[in-house]
């Protein structure tokens, strides 16, 4: 650009060739601002612009992500009485596809057809890539078929983009047909990206067996296997509960000297969690630590769940402390799994401590979190904490559940707190939470301990109106309450 500006006047005027070279230099350097500014300034000069001039500034705009500017320049080509060529349109279609402005890209394709500009492999590849971004597998297939019909050469990039479109659209069968049949027919060599796209399609359809076959085909066909291929397949096996295959694939990765990453370990540890192999989960976390692999929330959550299912709350606490040390973000799943582990081992005080600690760390609690913590309170007869947690659900606008309120009501009943039990029952009605036999049993028992036959009778009438059938134990308890104080009310019960 400096050389162009330094040309002395009268010693060689700048011309189209020098201008194009300057714009091309800006384009290759990724400096679209200078290219655009220089182009605009030159349009006011006596330099005659040609198609190459426009193509260069269009390419610069595309590299700068300025698809609107690229569209404007391709429109200006015709205004200057110049002929647009394939390069011009390919650049604009590529920009529109990358910017997810598929309508403009599709319009450019139609314009090319109308003014009879030749469409080549790059044209279709750019358009199909736009389909991939939009998950529009039908248009991608349509464009690929047109390539065959118009005898435009297909390549690996074209097929990969089409297979990816089918994968994102959930069309795994079509993706596999493209990989094994169409590519072979077109004599196009598949590569790692081709198989990874097909693997993605298979796993999205929960077809983990097909994913295993694809990995086998890659190995047999001497297609390079990478971490992405293994991660996709391991994740598919984990979701299907095929934990044996997860461990085998991880072992193959190690033998192939492929580096396992956070995603790999997260999936393998999750497979161990499925079958409560907490020892394996702990060992795998150790591998991650030893190899300085970043700890992910998914891997830690899976390990906590595995330990929780086995009732190993000490290990759960150790993992949580390790997460804090490594600054791994805790999630609702982390909290739920940890509290569940403490609940199973009667460590109700530890469950409350974990709940309060994670609430102070701004970890979001959901209905499962509160229910698990309230259930833990039941083990320790901690009715006051249960009431605090129910209040927390209301304040946090977490949906109240029948289980949470029934458990809290039962705790109040055991502690002889009939007023609190009755208030919880009223909260169920106010919050439109479905009450059941257990709800009535707990509050009627509490009223019995508090010697309130009148309230017990009213509650039984509400129960009858709700068409909820009281069991023998609950009915007998209500009868006993009334017989001690008011036999007339007991008679009404009997009737």
Order of alpha helices (4+ residues) and beta strands (2+ residues): alpha-alpha-alpha-alpha-alpha-alpha-alpha-alpha-alpha-alpha-alpha-alpha-alpha-alpha-alpha-alpha-alpha-alpha-alpha-alpha-alpha-alpha-alpha-alpha-alpha-alpha-alpha-alpha-alpha
